[in-house]
């Protein structure tokens, strides 16, 4: 009884990985038999070897670190600005009247369209990447924070007022927790944009980072390193998403919709 | 236990409330003694909920004045608590934290006591969403009473409950009202509930007080009693606007 329960658990955990593993095996077979040219796609085992080699030389870690740093700093700056604007526009109608139209106009410019301008401003330095990431994550967080604040149950706010909660306490105990599910949706969405922006920015103009590593490898026809870079981005995307999920479970544990994820 | 004048002495003089061209309240005069239990009945849209919001200080009257303990009210009245039709518990706070809302940390024992009084102390650590509708309303009642209000406003708090839970809640509210001595204002459209619980039943019709009947039955009240049933019938007919001698076509609302 106990044993079958255990194997059921394992099966459940394994099922999502079956398809990726199968694809890898077929790919390995096709490449090693020469059906698939290594100029188009490298052999998976070569990608692993390239990874091992780059880890050994310390190069990978260096590029990883710099990409991470850009992502996080950009996210923090853009996220804070988005959160702040969302909060004040959601809480104070006067702020909304002053800022919202402008924000909506800027929001509709694809932030990647600013790359030429950003290169003119900052060259290919760190500021350029951080700026682009910040500009990318700002709006999803802004929009979702604003929406979250606006959709807080008015009945609960009224209750809070009757029960003696004033300004700051009312915000902290009623408005913010009520808006949090929506804010976290914004965070999750923004994390996706963060990687996307970083990849584009590093690929076009950089002298370090994963994107640079990929572009550099392209010049030397190292398809294995190019592929490794792409896989690393996929891995980071997954990690960021898991972190956001964890945050949701942690912050929204009161919500039955998030309890059994 | 409490002094006989613990409850709020409420005076409402010539209160009117207009929303644009709509005159919801057209001159309400009502005096409620400290510790009195008054039920306000009326059809939906008669303005009874609006009156309650004015008394709580959530809205301001267009004309007239409301005095609590002979003082003119300004803004939200801190000695008032409302029990809403929907429990309005904060889903992100545990039951005990919901009861302790707006209270200082050192007052937590008061919240625990209130939760004990409604018989839910063993659910203190639960999230509100696991409770049944009746339990949620009991938590809401505990929350309302935890801070020892002098005036409790009940805005159809039992409307959504099933018959048995409802009677149980009515008894609980009546008991706690007797123990604590607050003034209670119950809005309901259930005439039987009004007669079972209140010292006085006030009918609001077209934004005015159309009837004000004292209920003199001794407590605890026997609902099966013929005099009780006759009074409920009489008030119900008055609410429906029927003549005294025509038979009631509307079945009595079951509780």
Boltz contact constraints between the chains, C-beta under 6 A:
constraints:
  - contact:
      token1: [A, 155]
      token2: [B, 88]
      max_distance: 6.0
  - contact:
      token1: [A, 156]
      token2: [B, 88]
      max_distance: 6.0
  - contact:
      token1: [A, 159]
      token2: [B, 88]
      max_distance: 6.0
  - contact:
      token1: [A, 162]
      token2: [B, 56]
      max_distance: 6.0
  - contact:
      token1: [A, 162]
      token2: [B, 82]
      max_distance: 6.0
  - contact:
      token1: [A, 163]
      token2: [B, 101]
      max_distance: 6.0
  - contact:
      token1: [A, 163]
      token2: [B, 102]
      max_distance: 6.0
  - contact:
      token1: [A, 164]
      token2: [B, 102]
      max_distance: 6.0
  - contact:
      token1: [A, 165]
      token2: [B, 102]
      max_distance: 6.0
  - contact:
      token1: [A, 177]
      token2: [B, 92]
      max_distance: 6.0
  - contact:
      token1: [A, 254]
      token2: [B, 91]
      max_distance: 6.0
  - contact:
      token1: [A, 254]
      token2: [B, 92]
      max_distance: 6.0
  - contact:
      token1: [A, 254]
      token2: [B, 127]
      max_distance: 6.0
  - contact:
      token1: [A, 256]
      token2: [B, 129]
      max_distance: 6.0
